[in-house]
């Protein structure tokens, strides 16, 4: 299971990480970046969500429903 973790850094910025848990323990962490403004934080959160989504497989393969001309 992957989740986004936000935390305060020593300099007062907000850090963003993507963490993966297995069996109740964090097994992998990827640091996305640190933000000093709301806009920068929003961008980092979107980037973190993309990292999570890259590892997901779609529930359905929609390509088989495409009409071939």
TORBADO-336858 format. One record per atom (N, C-alpha, C, O, CB): residue number from 1; atom name; y, x, z. Coordinates in pm, whole numbers. Glycine has a CB too. Layout:
TORBADO-336858
PT    k   a      yy      xx      zz
PT  NUM  CA       Y       X       Z
...
END
This chain:
TORBADO-336858
PT    k   a      yy      xx      zz
PT    1   N    -117      84       0
PT    1  CA       0       0       0
PT    1   C     124      89       0
PT    1   O     133     183      79
PT    1  CB       0     -96     121
PT    2   N     217      60     -87
PT    2  CA     341     136     -95
PT    2   C     456      54     -38
PT    2   O     458     -69     -48
PT    2  CB     371     177    -242
PT    3   N     552     125      21
PT    3  CA     671      58      72
PT    3   C     789     153      66
PT    3   O     772     274      57
PT    3  CB     648       7     217
PT    4   N     909      96      72
PT    4  CA    1033     174      69
PT    4   C    1081     191     212
PT    4   O    1090      95     288
PT    4  CB    1141     105     -20
PT    5   N    1112     315     246
PT    5  CA    1161     347     380
PT    5   C    1305     394     370
PT    5   O    1336     485     293
PT    5  CB    1072     455     449
PT    6   N    1395     332     448
PT    6  CA    1534     376     458
PT    6   C    1555     435     597
PT    6   O    1501     384     695
PT    6  CB    1634     258     432
PT    7   N    1633     544     604
PT    7  CA    1656     610     732
PT    7   C    1790     683     728
PT    7   O    1842     713     621
PT    7  CB    1542     708     765
PT    8   N    1845     710     844
PT    8  CA    1969     785     855
PT    8   C    1937     934     857
PT    8   O    1848     979     930
PT    8  CB    2049     743     982
PT    9   N    2011    1010     777
PT    9  CA    1993    1155     775
PT    9   C    2082    1217     882
PT    9   O    2164    1149     944
PT    9  CB    2027    1213     634
PT   10   N    2066    1345     902
PT   10  CA    2147    1416    1001
PT   10   C    2295    1415     967
PT   10   O    2379    1421    1056
PT   10  CB    2100    1558    1014
PT   11   N    2327    1407     839
PT   11  CA    2468    1406     796
PT   11   C    2529    1266     796
PT   11   O    2647    1250     765
PT   11  CB    2480    1467     658
PT   12   N    2449    1165     830
PT   12  CA    2499    1029     836
PT   12   C    2475     948     710
PT   12   O    2508     829     706
PT   12  CB    2644    1031     865
PT   13   N    2418    1010     608
PT   13  CA    2386     938     485
PT   13   C    2261     852     509
PT   13   O    2197     863     613
PT   13  CB    2363    1037     367
PT   14   N    2228     767     413
PT   14  CA    2107     688     421
PT   14   C    2006     745     322
PT   14   O    2031     749     202
PT   14  CB    2135     538     390
PT   15   N    1892     789     374
PT   15  CA    1786     843     291
PT   15   C    1692     733     246
PT   15   O    1674     633     316
PT   15  CB    1708     951     365
PT   16   N    1631     752     129
PT   16  CA    1537     655      75
PT   16   C    1409     730      37
PT   16   O    1414     831     -33
PT   16  CB    1597     579     -49
PT   17   N    1297     680      84
PT   17  CA    1166     737      53
PT   17   C    1072     626       9
PT   17   O    1088     510      48
PT   17  CB    1108     814     174
PT   18   N     973     663     -72
PT   18  CA     862     573    -102
PT   18   C     742     631     -28
PT   18   O     708     748     -44
PT   18  CB     835     560    -259
PT   19   N     677     548      54
PT   19  CA     563     591     133
PT   19   C     441     507      96
PT   19   O     452     388      65
PT   19  CB     594     579     285
PT   20   N     325     570     100
PT   20  CA     198     502      76
PT   20   C     116     509     202
PT   20   O     101     615     262
PT   20  CB     122     564     -44
PT   21   N      62     394     243
PT   21  CA     -22     385     362
PT   21   C    -166     358     321
PT   21   O    -193     286     224
PT   21  CB      28     276     457
PT   22   N    -257     417     396
PT   22  CA    -399     390     377
PT   22   C    -463     393     515
PT   22   O    -453     492     588
PT   22  CB    -466     495     279
PT   23   N    -528     285     550
PT   23  CA    -592     277     681
PT   23   C    -494     287     796
PT   23   O    -527     339     903
PT   23  CB    -694     385     694
PT   24   N    -372     237     776
PT   24  CA    -273     237     882
PT   24   C    -195     367     897
PT   24   O    -108     377     983
PT   24  CB    -339     206    1011
PT   25   N    -224     468     814
PT   25  CA    -155     596     822
PT   25   C     -82     624     691
PT   25   O    -131     591     583
PT   25  CB    -255     709     854
PT   26   N      34     686     702
PT   26  CA     108     727     583
PT   26   C      36     848     524
PT   26   O      19     950     592
PT   26  CB     258     759     617
PT   27   N      -5     837     398
PT   27  CA     -81     945     334
PT   27   C       2    1019     229
PT   27   O     -35    1129     188
PT   27  CB    -207     889     269
PT   28   N     113     960     185
PT   28  CA     197    1026      86
PT   28   C     339     975      99
PT   28   O     361     856     123
PT   28  CB     143    1002     -58
PT   29   N     435    1065      85
PT   29  CA     576    1029      91
PT   29   C     649    1101     -21
PT   29   O     631    1220     -42
PT   29  CB     637    1065     230
PT   30   N     732    1026     -94
PT   30  CA     816    1084    -199
PT   30   C     961    1054    -164
PT   30   O    1000     938    -148
PT   30  CB     779    1026    -342
PT   31   N    1040    1159    -152
PT   31  CA    1183    1142    -122
PT   31   C    1256    1108    -251
PT   31   O    1247    1181    -349
PT   31  CB    1243    1272     -57
PT   32   N    1328     996    -251
PT   32  CA    1400     951    -369
PT   32   C    1542    1008    -370
PT   32   O    1591    1050    -475
PT   32  CB    1405     797    -374
PT   33   N    1607    1012    -256
PT   33  CA    1742    1067    -247
PT   33   C    1815    1017    -125
PT   33   O    1759     945     -42
PT   33  CB    1820    1033    -371
PT   34   N    1943    1057    -116
PT   34  CA    2029    1015      -6
PT   34   C    2157     957     -62
PT   34   O    2208    1004    -164
PT   34  CB    2060    1134      89
PT   35   N    2208     854       4
PT   35  CA    2326     785     -45
PT   35   C    2434     780      63
PT   35   O    2406     767     182
PT   35  CB    2290     643     -90
PT   36   N    2559     792      17
PT   36  CA    2673     784     109
PT   36   C    2755     658      86
PT   36   O    2855     636     155
PT   36  CB    2761     905      93
PT   37   N    2714     574      -9
PT   37  CA    2786     449     -35
PT   37   C    2686     337     -64
PT   37   O    2569     363     -93
PT   37  CB    2886     465    -155
PT   38   N    2734     215     -57
PT   38  CA    2647     100     -84
PT   38   C    2598     100    -229
PT   38   O    2483      64    -255
PT   38  CB    2721     -31     -54
PT   39   N    2684     138    -322
PT   39  CA    2647     141    -462
PT   39   C    2538     246    -488
PT   39   O    2441     219    -559
PT   39  CB    2769     171    -550
PT   40   N    2555     363    -429
PT   40  CA    2454     469    -445
PT   40   C    2322     427    -381
PT   40   O    2215     457    -434
PT   40  CB    2505     602    -384
PT   41   N    2329     359    -268
PT   41  CA    2207     313    -201
PT   41   C    2135     210    -287
PT   41   O    2013     212    -298
PT   41  CB    2241     252     -63
PT   42   N    2211     120    -348
PT   42  CA    2151      19    -436
PT   42   C    2077      86    -553
PT   42   O    1967      44    -589
PT   42  CB    2260     -78    -490
PT   43   N    2137     189    -611
PT   43  CA    2074     260    -721
PT   43   C    1946     329    -676
PT   43   O    1846     327    -748
PT   43  CB    2171     362    -781
PT   44   N    1949     389    -558
PT   44  CA    1829     457    -507
PT   44   C    1717     357    -478
PT   44   O    1600     387    -501
PT   44  CB    1863     536    -381
PT   45   N    1753     240    -426
PT   45  CA    1651     139    -397
PT   45   C    1586      89    -526
PT   45   O    1465      63    -529
PT   45  CB    1714      22    -320
PT   46   N    1665      74    -633
PT   46  CA    1609      34    -762
PT   46   C    1516     142    -816
PT   46   O    1409     112    -870
PT   46  CB    1721       5    -864
PT   47   N    1557     267    -802
PT   47  CA    1474     379    -846
PT   47   C    1344     384    -767
PT   47   O    1237     409    -824
PT   47  CB    1551     513    -832
PT   48   N    1352     360    -637
PT   48  CA    1232     359    -553
PT   48   C    1137     247    -594
PT   48   O    1016     267    -596
PT   48  CB    1270     343    -405
PT   49   N    1191     131    -628
PT   49  CA    1107      20    -671
PT   49   C    1037      53    -802
PT   49   O     922      15    -822
PT   49  CB    1189    -108    -686
PT   50   N    1106     124    -892
PT   50  CA    1044     166   -1017
PT   50   C     928     261    -992
PT   50   O     826     253   -1059
PT   50  CB    1147     232   -1108
PT   51   N     944     350    -894
PT   51  CA     835     442    -859
PT   51   C     713     364    -811
PT   51   O     600     396    -847
PT   51  CB     881     543    -750
PT   52   N     737     262    -730
PT   52  CA     626     179    -681
PT   52   C     562     103    -797
PT   52   O     439      96    -807
PT   52  CB     677      79    -574
PT   53   N     645      46    -885
PT   53  CA     593     -35    -996
PT   53   C     514      48   -1097
PT   53   O     425      -6   -1163
PT   53  CB     707    -104   -1066
PT   54   N     545     176   -1110
PT   54  CA     471     262   -1204
PT   54   C     323     269   -1167
PT   54   O     238     282   -1255
PT   54  CB     531     403   -1206
PT   55   N     292     261   -1041
PT   55  CA     154     273    -996
PT   55   C      76     144    -998
PT   55   O     -43     143    -965
PT   55  CB     152     327    -860
PT   56   N     139      34   -1036
PT   56  CA      72     -96   -1036
PT   56   C      12    -126   -1172
PT   56   O      68     -91   -1276
PT   56  CB     170    -206    -996
PT   57   N    -101    -190   -1169
PT   57  CA    -162    -242   -1293
PT   57   C    -125    -389   -1304
PT   57   O    -121    -459   -1203
PT   57  CB    -318    -221   -1295
PT   58   N     -99    -437   -1424
PT   58  CA     -67    -579   -1439
PT   58   C    -189    -666   -1407
PT   58   O    -303    -625   -1428
PT   58  CB     -18    -608   -1582
PT   59   N    -163    -783   -1356
PT   59  CA    -270    -876   -1322
PT   59   C    -340    -925   -1449
PT   59   O    -462    -944   -1450
PT   59  CB    -214    -996   -1242
PT   60   N    -263    -945   -1555
PT   60  CA    -318    -991   -1683
PT   60   C    -277    -895   -1793
PT   60   O    -169    -836   -1787
PT   60  CB    -271   -1135   -1715
PT   61   N    -361    -880   -1893
PT   61  CA    -326    -802   -2011
PT   61   C    -268    -899   -2113
PT   61   O    -343    -965   -2186
PT   61  CB    -450    -723   -2069
PT   62   N    -136    -909   -2119
PT   62  CA     -71   -1007   -2204
PT   62   C     -77    -970   -2351
PT   62   O     -49   -1054   -2437
PT   62  CB      72   -1024   -2163
PT   63   N    -113    -846   -2383
PT   63  CA    -120    -804   -2524
PT   63   C    -225    -884   -2601
PT   63   O    -211    -905   -2722
PT   63  CB    -152    -656   -2533
PT   64   N    -330    -929   -2534
PT   64  CA    -434   -1003   -2606
PT   64   C    -387   -1141   -2649
PT   64   O    -453   -1206   -2730
PT   64  CB    -559   -1017   -2520
PT   65   N    -273   -1187   -2597
PT   65  CA    -219   -1315   -2636
PT   65   C    -116   -1304   -2747
PT   65   O     -70   -1405   -2800
PT   65  CB    -158   -1383   -2517
PT   66   N     -79   -1181   -2783
PT   66  CA      17   -1161   -2891
PT   66   C     -47   -1202   -3023
PT   66   O    -163   -1172   -3050
PT   66  CB      64   -1013   -2897
PT   67   N      32   -1271   -3106
PT   67  CA     -17   -1310   -3240
PT   67   C       1   -1193   -3332
PT   67   O     108   -1133   -3337
PT   67  CB      57   -1435   -3294
PT   68   N    -102   -1162   -3406
PT   68  CA     -93   -1053   -3502
PT   68   C     -67   -1112   -3639
PT   68   O    -139   -1201   -3686
PT   68  CB    -222    -968   -3502
PT   69   N      37   -1061   -3702
PT   69  CA      74   -1113   -3834
PT   69   C       7   -1038   -3943
PT   69   O      27   -1068   -4061
PT   69  CB     223   -1108   -3854
END
